[in-house]
Amino acid sequence: MEIRLFPNTNTPILELVGTISSLQEALDIVSSSYENDSSKILLRGKQLPPEFFDLQTRFAGEFIQKLVNYRFRIAGVFGEHEILNERFREYVAEARTGRQFRSFSTESEAIFWLENQ
């Protein structure tokens, strides 16, 4: 996984390139945030492992919590094809109003929210 700054934004936003495969990568994001002076992260559902979408694995909760503990703003972009089970659908619905982690249907909505935080 590579981490870089999202292009053409008014505020530095980190984006992930490639896929996430472990919880350890949350700490890699924290490290990169200090290097890039950014506390805002764009997560795309297509970059997350299947474990993220199965709440019984606790991957999603632990991954997001690691970032929230460092006071990051995280925008998750999830398409309908990624929300396969009812429990994850409830999780995403609840996250649509979050203060630090919020879910969106489109990347443009996510970027707008991150830029205005």
NUSE-802415 format. One record per residue (C-alpha): x, y, z; chain. Coordinates in Angstrom, 2 decimals, always signed. Example, Ala and Ser with C-alpha at 12.3 -4.5 7.8 and 13.67 -1.06 7.14 Angstrom:
<pts>
((+12.30, -4.50, +7.80), 'A');
((+13.67, -1.06, +7.14), 'A');
</pts>
This chain:
<pts>
((+0.00, +0.00, +0.00), 'A');
((+1.22, +3.45, -0.91), 'A');
((+0.00, +6.66, +0.70), 'A');
((+0.04, +10.00, -1.09), 'A');
((-1.66, +13.39, -1.07), 'A');
((-4.90, +13.63, -3.03), 'A');
((-4.32, +16.07, -5.92), 'A');
((-5.95, +19.47, -6.34), 'A');
((-7.51, +20.02, -2.93), 'A');
((-7.52, +23.11, -0.73), 'A');
((-6.31, +21.12, +2.26), 'A');
((-3.93, +18.14, +2.42), 'A');
((-5.89, +14.88, +2.20), 'A');
((-4.21, +11.49, +2.26), 'A');
((-5.34, +8.83, -0.17), 'A');
((-4.35, +5.20, -0.33), 'A');
((-3.01, +3.59, -3.46), 'A');
((-3.37, -0.17, -3.58), 'A');
((-5.13, -2.33, -1.05), 'A');
((-5.06, -2.60, +2.71), 'A');
((-4.29, -6.06, +4.02), 'A');
((-3.63, -5.63, +7.75), 'A');
((-4.46, -3.54, +10.79), 'A');
((-0.81, -2.50, +10.97), 'A');
((-1.37, -0.34, +7.92), 'A');
((-3.47, +2.03, +10.03), 'A');
((-0.26, +2.91, +11.86), 'A');
((+1.50, +3.37, +8.51), 'A');
((-1.17, +5.95, +7.68), 'A');
((-0.51, +7.71, +10.99), 'A');
((+3.20, +7.87, +10.19), 'A');
((+2.55, +9.19, +6.69), 'A');
((+0.20, +11.83, +8.05), 'A');
((+3.02, +13.42, +10.02), 'A');
((+5.27, +13.37, +6.96), 'A');
((+2.56, +15.05, +4.86), 'A');
((+1.10, +17.33, +7.55), 'A');
((-2.40, +15.95, +7.06), 'A');
((-5.05, +14.64, +9.43), 'A');
((-7.61, +13.80, +6.73), 'A');
((-7.92, +10.44, +5.01), 'A');
((-9.90, +9.19, +2.04), 'A');
((-10.71, +5.45, +2.21), 'A');
((-12.26, +3.70, -0.76), 'A');
((-14.22, +0.53, -0.19), 'A');
((-12.59, -1.18, -3.15), 'A');
((-9.21, -0.88, -1.39), 'A');
((-10.32, -2.61, +1.79), 'A');
((-10.08, -6.34, +2.49), 'A');
((-13.19, -8.55, +2.70), 'A');
((-12.66, -8.71, +6.49), 'A');
((-13.46, -5.00, +6.70), 'A');
((-17.02, -5.64, +5.52), 'A');
((-17.62, -8.54, +7.92), 'A');
((-18.16, -6.85, +11.28), 'A');
((-17.67, -10.13, +13.13), 'A');
((-13.94, -9.94, +12.32), 'A');
((-13.74, -6.52, +14.04), 'A');
((-11.31, -5.37, +11.32), 'A');
((-13.36, -2.27, +10.43), 'A');
((-13.84, -1.18, +14.02), 'A');
((-10.22, -1.69, +15.02), 'A');
((-8.84, -0.08, +11.84), 'A');
((-11.04, +3.01, +12.11), 'A');
((-10.53, +3.27, +15.89), 'A');
((-6.75, +3.37, +15.49), 'A');
((-7.15, +6.39, +13.20), 'A');
((-9.80, +8.07, +15.34), 'A');
((-7.52, +7.79, +18.38), 'A');
((-5.09, +10.09, +16.54), 'A');
((-7.94, +12.54, +15.79), 'A');
((-8.08, +11.91, +12.06), 'A');
((-11.05, +12.79, +9.89), 'A');
((-11.79, +9.74, +7.74), 'A');
((-14.13, +9.69, +4.76), 'A');
((-15.10, +6.22, +3.58), 'A');
((-16.53, +5.84, +0.09), 'A');
((-18.63, +2.70, -0.23), 'A');
((-20.56, +1.61, -3.31), 'A');
((-23.71, -0.46, -3.09), 'A');
((-21.84, -3.52, -4.39), 'A');
((-19.54, -3.37, -1.33), 'A');
((-22.30, -3.28, +1.25), 'A');
((-23.34, -6.90, +1.05), 'A');
((-24.69, -7.69, +4.49), 'A');
((-27.27, -5.98, +6.65), 'A');
((-24.95, -5.42, +9.63), 'A');
((-22.40, -3.54, +7.52), 'A');
((-25.24, -1.57, +5.90), 'A');
((-26.29, -0.45, +9.41), 'A');
((-22.67, +0.48, +10.22), 'A');
((-22.42, +2.62, +7.08), 'A');
((-25.79, +4.27, +7.74), 'A');
((-24.67, +5.21, +11.24), 'A');
((-21.38, +6.56, +9.89), 'A');
((-23.17, +8.94, +7.53), 'A');
((-23.43, +11.43, +10.41), 'A');
((-20.15, +10.78, +12.23), 'A');
((-17.84, +13.54, +13.37), 'A');
((-14.50, +11.80, +12.73), 'A');
((-15.47, +8.90, +10.45), 'A');
((-18.16, +9.48, +7.89), 'A');
((-19.33, +7.35, +4.99), 'A');
((-20.28, +8.58, +1.53), 'A');
((-21.64, +7.22, -1.71), 'A');
((-19.37, +9.31, -3.92), 'A');
((-15.78, +10.44, -3.78), 'A');
((-16.69, +14.07, -4.55), 'A');
((-18.97, +14.20, -1.47), 'A');
((-16.18, +12.72, +0.65), 'A');
((-13.59, +15.23, -0.58), 'A');
((-16.01, +18.13, -0.01), 'A');
((-16.59, +17.02, +3.60), 'A');
((-12.86, +16.54, +4.26), 'A');
((-11.99, +19.95, +2.81), 'A');
((-14.55, +21.64, +5.04), 'A');
((-13.52, +20.02, +8.32), 'A');
</pts>
